[in-house]
Amino acid sequence: MPLDLYAGIYVRDQAAAVPWYTRLLGSEPYVVSGTEAVWELAEHRSVAVEQDAAHADHSLVTVFVDELDAFVAAASARGVEPAERVAYGNGVRKALYRDPDGNEIGFGGAPAG
């Protein structure tokens, strides 16, 4: 079954959110239209940031990446640090980031080793 994903994150101030997400994700959005900015994480898998103050700070998105440690190191080099790190009993790990509005975007990875 083919799979496309379009995850949306509501923010209060797009002008403040876009630079933060650009640093976190390591690239400029590929689409900026009105109050929406979109990053393609992988083919047919995108994250959008949309200005809508009434819904801001209620989003929760988790992305599983092949190289979690490399992603966290690259984001740190761009000035974005995880707010929290979690390790689950099965060894799966997650780095949680919170944008300026308090939305949570997590990046998960397989057990280290």
C-alpha positions as CSV (number, residue, x, y, z in Angstrom):
1,M,0.0,0.0,0.0
2,P,1.5,3.4,-1.0
3,L,1.7,5.8,1.9
4,D,1.7,9.6,1.9
5,L,1.8,11.6,5.1
6,Y,1.0,15.3,5.7
7,A,1.3,16.3,9.3
8,G,0.2,19.7,10.4
9,I,1.4,21.8,13.3
10,Y,-0.5,25.0,14.3
11,V,1.5,28.0,15.5
12,R,0.7,31.5,16.7
13,D,3.3,33.3,14.7
14,Q,4.5,31.8,11.4
15,A,7.3,34.4,11.2
16,A,8.8,33.1,14.4
17,A,8.1,29.4,13.8
18,V,9.6,29.1,10.3
19,P,13.1,29.9,11.3
20,W,12.9,27.5,14.3
21,Y,11.6,24.6,12.2
22,T,14.2,25.5,9.5
23,R,17.0,25.1,12.1
24,L,15.4,21.9,13.5
25,L,14.8,20.2,10.2
26,G,18.0,21.5,8.5
27,S,16.4,23.0,5.4
28,E,14.1,25.8,4.2
29,P,10.5,24.9,3.6
30,Y,9.8,23.8,0.0
31,V,6.5,25.6,0.0
32,V,5.5,28.9,1.7
33,S,2.0,30.0,0.9
34,G,0.0,32.5,2.9
35,T,0.0,31.3,6.5
36,E,1.5,27.8,5.7
37,A,5.1,26.5,5.3
38,V,5.8,22.9,4.3
39,W,8.9,20.8,4.6
40,E,9.3,17.5,2.8
41,L,11.0,15.0,5.2
42,A,11.0,12.2,2.7
43,E,9.2,11.5,-0.5
44,H,5.5,11.9,0.0
45,R,6.0,12.7,3.8
46,S,5.7,16.3,4.8
47,V,5.3,18.5,7.9
48,A,3.4,21.7,7.6
49,V,3.4,24.7,10.0
50,E,0.3,26.8,9.8
51,Q,-0.5,30.0,11.6
52,D,-3.7,29.5,13.6
53,A,-3.5,31.0,17.1
54,A,-6.7,29.3,18.2
55,H,-5.2,25.8,17.8
56,A,-1.5,26.6,18.6
57,D,0.3,24.5,21.2
58,H,-1.8,21.4,20.8
59,S,0.2,19.5,18.2
60,L,2.1,16.3,18.8
61,V,4.1,14.8,16.0
62,T,6.7,12.0,16.1
63,V,9.1,11.1,13.2
64,F,11.2,7.9,13.3
65,V,14.6,8.4,11.7
66,D,17.4,6.0,10.8
67,E,20.1,7.8,12.6
68,L,18.7,9.5,15.7
69,D,22.1,10.5,17.2
70,A,23.2,12.1,13.9
71,F,19.9,14.0,13.7
72,V,20.1,15.3,17.3
73,A,23.8,16.3,16.7
74,A,22.9,18.2,13.5
75,A,20.0,20.0,15.1
76,S,22.2,20.9,18.1
77,A,24.8,22.3,15.7
78,R,22.0,24.5,14.3
79,G,21.1,25.8,17.7
80,V,18.1,23.6,18.6
81,E,18.4,21.3,21.6
82,P,15.9,18.6,22.7
83,A,13.7,19.6,25.6
84,E,13.7,16.0,26.8
85,R,15.1,12.6,25.9
86,V,13.3,9.4,26.5
87,A,14.4,5.7,26.4
88,Y,11.8,3.0,26.4
89,G,12.1,-0.4,27.9
90,N,12.6,-2.0,24.5
91,G,15.5,0.3,23.8
92,V,13.7,2.7,21.4
93,R,14.8,6.3,22.0
94,K,13.1,9.6,21.4
95,A,14.3,13.2,21.4
96,L,11.5,15.6,22.2
97,Y,11.6,19.2,20.9
98,R,9.2,22.0,21.7
99,D,8.7,24.8,19.3
100,P,8.2,28.4,20.6
101,D,4.4,27.7,21.0
102,G,4.9,24.6,23.0
103,N,4.0,22.1,20.2
104,E,5.9,18.8,20.6
105,I,7.8,17.3,17.7
106,G,9.7,14.2,18.6
107,F,12.3,12.2,16.7
108,G,12.6,8.5,17.5
109,G,15.2,6.0,16.8
110,A,16.0,2.4,17.1
111,P,18.0,1.1,20.1
112,A,21.6,2.3,20.2
113,G,24.2,-0.1,19.3
